[in-house]
Amino acid sequence: TTKPLRVIADHVRAAIFMAADGITPGNNGRDYMLRRFIRRAYLNGRSLGLDKPFLHRIVPVVEQGYGAVYPELVQRRALISDLILREEERFGVTIESGMNRLEDLIDDAKKKGQKSLSGAEVFSLYSSQGFPPELTADILADNGLSYDANEFEAASQSHSKISGSAVGEYQKREFAGLETEFVGYSTTQSEAKIAAIRENKIVLDKSPFYAQSGGQSGDTGEIVGQSGRARVLDTKKEGKTWVHFVEIEGDLKEGETVSAMVDATRRRAIERAHSSTHLLHAALRQHLGKHVEQRGSLVEGDRLRFDFVHFAPVSSEELERVEKTVNEEILASLPVEIAENTLAEAKSMGAMALFGEKYGETVRTVKMGDFSLELCGGTHLPTTSAAGLLRIVSEGGVAANIRRVQALTGAAALEYDREQAQKLRDIAREIGAKPENALAAAQKLGSRVRELEKQLAQMQRKMSGGAEDEILAGASEVKGIKFVASRAPEGLSNDALRDLADKLAQKLDGVVVLASESGSTVMWAVKASKGAVEKGAHAGNIVKSLAQITGGGGGGRPDFAQAGGKDVSKIDEALGQAAGLV
């Protein structure tokens, strides 16, 4: 037992320090190393009989031993513990199914005297159940086995879609040796020479068009020559080459001097979203904690998407506070100051860097008052007030410990507010209230609806109660099981129909089949008592067949099932066949 204990101690200590550095479990780079440390420690705990999360409970022990030297362990103790617990719980679900399958494969291989498993089997374990091949290899090694890596790779390639990487390599060769001078930080139009034309792509010697990078969308606009023009649909970067994707009208030639003009209105809308993204990042860190780090973004015209590290859904109250803070900083009209610094200088100033991004010795910093300071190569507003407004429209999870916020700025945010106000007016008109009183009126209406539903349920129970004796009078016996199939009162709710079926089955101690007609539809309910189920009755199978006869579908458990149908003319026919389905 000493080896598993050593592995657990080493791995969980490494995991705790990585988590303290802001790394979160994931599928790439250091994120993946952290995930593997936690999962391998968890597996070794399983070999000792620890089948429930336990690693997170070691965090205080490591903190006590190292906290005086590494204060971040103390500051982030709760976050580290929560992160490790969530990864343990997530892996626990995976391991239950994956380990059972892997243990079967190991037992089978040992019985056959084999020294390795099929790579295809290991890949199937990975693709269908999420069981990492590295962990499979570790477990196999502990059992004196291995797997065929070549077969695994072949299975992986056949499973994957064709990669688009070859296209990128072709484009790099296509414009090899060409470099574009970017002048778009200071202007949205300039004179330039066409360095190359390839079908729907143009390369200029210098360009005001921002090339898609760092989450910011590429610029659009026009390139105009003497005998033709090109509508720029997108701009992307291939190394040091700016590639403009275009639709050409007329005649444009390599070497020709042209006017390159960015769609300035769209650029400004993108800048509103980009500067607001920086404000949003800072506000999230302020309200959720310093563990919040950017993991991706998309910046388009007055629209943004921001992915960040956080270990739980963001509540509506937290989102409201974040949005309020961003709009306060917009109203403050903070100056947006852009400068170039050495990477060391920028870090000493406290500039936020994009996790995983590679930076050169000289970097560009974007500072918004004392509220935000980030490394960024994108284009921005002169002041935060030019963003106008920010509205958060959604928040959700996109991966383990990664949340996504989507928001609108500028004109799109104003249009969103207009639409919401119109919806409020429409709702108010529908319920006969003024917009300012709509919430109170809706709450009152909701209370009234719930009261009426309660009264309706009571009436339906009364109606169905009166029908019990009449329905039971038609009971018979089928294959040694007491059985009754009957129409129930029309218009019963699902709950009322179920209650009636339960009561009848208790009295009958057999199988009850009920059909309740409601307008042009029918609702079926089948209840089988415990004794009936033991004799072979299956409510789910019965209701499935009945629903099919009446043009519907459904199913359920052996003891109870419900279904719906669309052809009420077939109800009696179905009831007539019910006995044969027991």
BELSUL-V459372 format. One line per field, one symbol per residue. psi: psi as a letter, one per 20 degrees, with the letter a starting at -180 (. if undefined). A space follows every 50 residues. Layout:
BEGIN
psi: ???
END
This chain:
BEGIN
psi: ihghggggggghgggghghhjjqqpajqchghggghgghhggghhhijjn jqphhhiighghghhihhhnhhhghjggggggggghhggghhgghggghg gghgggggghhikqiqqphhghhhhghhjjophghggggghhjkraqohg hggghghhhqrpqjhhgghghghhkpipqpppjihiqjqrqrqohqpodk pppqhqpippppqkipqqqrbqopahjrqpoohqprpndjpoooproppb pqqpiqprpooqnhggghhghghghhggggghhghghhriipqpjqqpoa okqqpoprpqjqqprhgghggggggghhhghilpqopprprqhggghhij ppqppiqpqahprpqopncjhpoqppjaqrrhqhhihfqpppiqprqirp jpqppprqrchhgghghgghhhhggggghhjlrqgijggghhgggggggh ghhggghgghhgghhiighgghhjqapokjppqppqqrqqjqrgghhggg gggghghhlbpppqpopndjrqpqpppprghhghjiqohghghggghhhk kbraabrhhqqqrrqiniijghgghhighii.
END
